[in-house]
Amino acid sequence: MKAKTAILTVMMFTAVPALASSDAGTGGASFLVFLFLGFGALIFACQLLPSLMLFCAMLKGLFHGAAPDTMPKNGTKAA
């Protein structure tokens, strides 16, 4: 078992430099990458506004007292 672990460790350390990029000037991100990131940001912003409105309404409901006279009186018939 120790031999297998040692062999796998040596193989992992020798494979790591092969995975590294040697080309320093790749040119950066293309227009499609920025378009994709902008679309994701648009979806995030469109989901954020309604969620903030719901969160504020929830806080208002939690910390604002109940409306007076909302409970039915005893002996009244339900509609």
DRENDRENKOL-922817 format. One record per atom (N, C-alpha, C): residue number from 0; atom name; z, y, x. Coordinates in Angstrom, 2 decimals. Last residue first. Layout:
<nodes>
NODE     k    a        zz        yy        xx
NODE   NUM   CA         Z         Y         X
...
</nodes>
This chain:
<nodes>
NODE     k    a        zz        yy        xx
NODE    78    N      7.60     34.31    -68.30
NODE    78   CA      6.32     34.59    -68.95
NODE    78    C      5.35     33.48    -68.79
NODE    77    N     10.84     33.23    -69.16
NODE    77   CA      9.79     33.32    -68.17
NODE    77    C      8.45     33.52    -68.88
NODE    76    N     13.29     35.18    -70.82
NODE    76   CA     12.32     34.09    -70.85
NODE    76    C     11.28     34.34    -69.76
NODE    75    N     16.61     35.91    -69.69
NODE    75   CA     15.26     36.32    -70.07
NODE    75    C     14.31     35.13    -70.00
NODE    74    N     19.07     35.09    -68.81
NODE    74   CA     18.82     35.05    -70.24
NODE    74    C     17.44     35.52    -70.63
NODE    73    N     19.52     37.33    -66.09
NODE    73   CA     19.87     36.07    -66.75
NODE    73    C     19.60     36.17    -68.24
NODE    72    N     16.66     39.09    -64.83
NODE    72   CA     18.03     39.07    -65.38
NODE    72    C     18.27     37.72    -66.06
NODE    71    N     14.80     38.53    -61.84
NODE    71   CA     14.91     38.56    -63.30
NODE    71    C     16.38     38.49    -63.73
NODE    70    N     14.53     40.78    -59.09
NODE    70   CA     15.09     39.52    -59.61
NODE    70    C     15.18     39.60    -61.14
NODE    69    N     13.84     43.29    -58.46
NODE    69   CA     12.77     42.30    -58.48
NODE    69    C     13.25     40.96    -59.03
NODE    68    N     15.45     45.57    -58.08
NODE    68   CA     15.16     45.07    -59.42
NODE    68    C     13.96     44.10    -59.44
NODE    67    N     14.08     46.89    -55.02
NODE    67   CA     15.15     46.77    -56.02
NODE    67    C     14.61     46.27    -57.36
NODE    66    N     12.58     44.94    -52.46
NODE    66   CA     12.42     45.98    -53.47
NODE    66    C     13.51     45.80    -54.52
NODE    65    N     14.43     44.23    -49.49
NODE    65   CA     13.69     43.79    -50.67
NODE    65    C     13.63     44.93    -51.69
NODE    64    N     14.04     46.18    -46.45
NODE    64   CA     14.80     45.54    -47.51
NODE    64    C     13.93     45.14    -48.69
NODE    63    N     12.34     45.33    -43.55
NODE    63   CA     12.41     46.26    -44.66
NODE    63    C     13.13     45.52    -45.80
NODE    62    N     12.11     43.29    -41.74
NODE    62   CA     13.15     44.29    -41.52
NODE    62    C     13.26     45.33    -42.62
NODE    61    N     10.06     41.60    -42.74
NODE    61   CA     11.34     41.06    -42.26
NODE    61    C     12.44     42.11    -42.23
NODE    60    N      7.95     43.27    -43.42
NODE    60   CA      8.56     42.44    -44.44
NODE    60    C      9.91     41.88    -44.02
NODE    59    N      7.38     44.34    -40.91
NODE    59   CA      7.78     45.24    -42.00
NODE    59    C      8.48     44.44    -43.10
NODE    58    N      6.57     42.03    -39.59
NODE    58   CA      7.77     42.73    -39.14
NODE    58    C      8.29     43.68    -40.22
NODE    57    N      4.23     41.48    -41.06
NODE    57   CA      5.33     40.51    -41.05
NODE    57    C      6.63     41.18    -40.62
NODE    56    N      2.70     43.72    -40.47
NODE    56   CA      3.09     43.49    -41.86
NODE    56    C      4.24     42.49    -41.94
NODE    55    N      2.34     43.27    -37.73
NODE    55   CA      3.08     44.46    -38.18
NODE    55    C      3.54     44.31    -39.63
NODE    54    N      0.82     40.90    -37.88
NODE    54   CA      2.12     40.89    -37.20
NODE    54    C      2.96     42.09    -37.63
NODE    53    N     -1.50     41.78    -39.15
NODE    53   CA     -0.65     40.79    -39.81
NODE    53    C      0.74     40.76    -39.19
NODE    52    N     -2.44     43.55    -37.17
NODE    52   CA     -2.13     44.06    -38.50
NODE    52    C     -1.21     43.09    -39.26
NODE    51    N     -2.86     41.76    -35.06
NODE    51   CA     -1.85     42.82    -34.91
NODE    51    C     -1.46     43.40    -36.27
NODE    50    N     -4.92     40.25    -36.17
NODE    50   CA     -3.65     39.60    -35.86
NODE    50    C     -2.54     40.63    -35.67
NODE    49    N     -7.02     42.10    -36.41
NODE    49   CA     -6.39     41.55    -37.61
NODE    49    C     -5.05     40.88    -37.34
NODE    48    N     -7.35     42.62    -33.49
NODE    48   CA     -7.02     43.66    -34.47
NODE    48    C     -6.42     43.09    -35.76
NODE    47    N     -8.05     40.19    -32.21
NODE    47   CA     -6.78     40.86    -31.91
NODE    47    C     -6.39     41.88    -32.98
NODE    46    N    -10.56     39.39    -32.87
NODE    46   CA     -9.45     38.57    -33.36
NODE    46    C     -8.12     39.28    -33.17
NODE    45    N    -12.07     41.30    -31.57
NODE    45   CA    -12.21     41.17    -33.02
NODE    45    C    -11.12     40.29    -33.63
NODE    44    N    -11.35     40.81    -28.92
NODE    44   CA    -10.98     42.08    -29.54
NODE    44    C    -11.06     41.99    -31.06
NODE    43    N    -12.49     38.23    -28.54
NODE    43   CA    -11.05     38.44    -28.37
NODE    43    C    -10.60     39.72    -29.08
NODE    42    N    -15.19     38.78    -28.91
NODE    42   CA    -14.52     37.86    -29.82
NODE    42    C    -13.01     38.05    -29.74
NODE    41    N    -15.53     40.49    -26.70
NODE    41   CA    -15.78     40.97    -28.06
NODE    41    C    -15.10     40.08    -29.09
NODE    40    N    -15.04     38.76    -24.58
NODE    40   CA    -14.14     39.90    -24.79
NODE    40    C    -14.31     40.48    -26.20
NODE    39    N    -17.24     37.05    -24.89
NODE    39   CA    -15.88     36.53    -25.03
NODE    39    C    -14.88     37.65    -25.28
NODE    38    N    -19.26     38.88    -24.32
NODE    38   CA    -19.21     38.27    -25.64
NODE    38    C    -17.83     37.67    -25.91
NODE    37    N    -18.66     39.41    -21.64
NODE    37   CA    -18.58     40.48    -22.63
NODE    37    C    -18.52     39.94    -24.05
NODE    36    N    -19.20     36.91    -20.51
NODE    36   CA    -17.84     37.45    -20.46
NODE    36    C    -17.65     38.58    -21.47
NODE    35    N    -21.99     36.77    -21.03
NODE    35   CA    -21.08     35.76    -21.57
NODE    35    C    -19.64     36.27    -21.59
NODE    34    N    -22.87     38.95    -19.54
NODE    34   CA    -23.12     38.91    -20.98
NODE    34    C    -22.18     37.92    -21.65
NODE    33    N    -22.17     38.15    -16.97
NODE    33   CA    -21.54     39.34    -17.55
NODE    33    C    -21.73     39.40    -19.07
NODE    32    N    -23.89     35.96    -16.79
NODE    32   CA    -22.44     35.77    -16.66
NODE    32    C    -21.71     36.95    -17.28
NODE    31    N    -26.38     37.15    -16.99
NODE    31   CA    -25.95     36.24    -18.05
NODE    31    C    -24.45     35.98    -17.99
NODE    30    N    -26.62     38.57    -14.62
NODE    30   CA    -26.48     39.32    -15.87
NODE    30    C    -25.97     38.42    -16.99
NODE    29    N    -24.63     36.84    -12.10
NODE    29   CA    -25.86     37.30    -12.72
NODE    29    C    -25.56     38.05    -14.02
NODE    28    N    -22.41     37.57     -9.39
NODE    28   CA    -22.67     37.02    -10.72
NODE    28    C    -23.95     37.61    -11.30
NODE    27    N    -23.38     37.31     -5.90
NODE    27   CA    -22.50     37.64     -7.00
NODE    27    C    -22.94     37.03     -8.32
NODE    26    N    -24.76     36.59     -3.64
NODE    26   CA    -25.36     37.56     -4.53
NODE    26    C    -24.51     37.92     -5.72
NODE    25    N    -23.85     35.01     -1.61
NODE    25   CA    -24.45     34.32     -2.75
NODE    25    C    -25.04     35.29     -3.76
NODE    24    N    -23.23     35.09      1.42
NODE    24   CA    -23.93     36.05      0.58
NODE    24    C    -24.61     35.38     -0.60
NODE    23    N    -22.13     32.90      2.71
NODE    23   CA    -21.26     34.02      2.37
NODE    23    C    -21.93     34.99      1.41
NODE    22    N    -22.26     29.55      2.58
NODE    22   CA    -23.11     30.71      2.35
NODE    22    C    -22.25     31.87      1.88
NODE    21    N    -20.59     27.43      2.61
NODE    21   CA    -20.85     28.07      3.91
NODE    21    C    -21.68     29.33      3.75
NODE    20    N    -18.00     26.33      0.57
NODE    20   CA    -19.30     26.99      0.62
NODE    20    C    -19.47     27.66      1.98
NODE    19    N    -16.52     23.08      0.75
NODE    19   CA    -16.44     24.52      0.93
NODE    19    C    -17.85     25.10      1.05
NODE    18    N    -16.85     20.38      0.77
NODE    18   CA    -16.87     21.03     -0.53
NODE    18    C    -16.86     22.55     -0.43
NODE    17    N    -16.53     19.67      3.40
NODE    17   CA    -17.85     19.48      2.80
NODE    17    C    -17.96     20.17      1.46
NODE    16    N    -13.79     20.04      3.87
NODE    16   CA    -14.76     21.00      4.43
NODE    16    C    -16.16     20.85      3.85
NODE    15    N    -12.80     17.72      2.35
NODE    15   CA    -12.55     19.10      1.92
NODE    15    C    -13.52     20.09      2.56
NODE    14    N    -13.13     15.25      3.52
NODE    14   CA    -14.10     15.65      2.51
NODE    14    C    -13.94     17.11      2.12
NODE    13    N    -11.00     14.84      5.21
NODE    13   CA    -12.32     14.96      5.82
NODE    13    C    -13.37     15.44      4.81
NODE    12    N     -8.90     14.63      3.41
NODE    12   CA     -8.91     15.74      4.37
NODE    12    C    -10.26     15.90      5.06
NODE    11    N     -9.60     12.29      2.04
NODE    11   CA     -9.51     13.57      1.32
NODE    11    C     -9.58     14.74      2.28
NODE    10    N     -9.47     10.36      4.05
NODE    10   CA    -10.76     10.62      3.38
NODE    10    C    -10.73     11.96      2.65
NODE     9    N     -6.74     10.43      4.63
NODE     9   CA     -7.72     10.80      5.66
NODE     9    C     -9.06     11.12      5.03
NODE     8    N     -5.76      9.50      2.16
NODE     8   CA     -5.38     10.82      2.66
NODE     8    C     -6.38     11.30      3.71
NODE     7    N     -6.83      6.91      2.02
NODE     7   CA     -7.21      7.92      1.02
NODE     7    C     -6.88      9.33      1.48
NODE     6    N     -5.49      5.76      4.21
NODE     6   CA     -6.95      5.84      4.21
NODE     6    C     -7.42      6.89      3.20
NODE     5    N     -2.82      5.94      3.36
NODE     5   CA     -3.25      6.61      4.59
NODE     5    C     -4.76      6.78      4.62
NODE     4    N     -2.89      4.33      1.09
NODE     4   CA     -2.51      5.73      0.98
NODE     4    C     -2.98      6.51      2.19
NODE     3    N     -3.52      1.86      2.23
NODE     3   CA     -4.43      2.47      1.26
NODE     3    C     -4.15      3.96      1.12
NODE     2    N     -1.26      1.46      3.82
NODE     2   CA     -2.57      1.58      4.46
NODE     2    C     -3.57      2.23      3.51
NODE     1    N      0.75      1.19      1.98
NODE     1   CA      0.78      2.35      2.87
NODE     1    C     -0.57      2.56      3.54
NODE     0    N      0.00     -1.19      0.82
NODE     0   CA      0.00      0.00      0.00
NODE     0    C      0.00      1.26      0.87
</nodes>
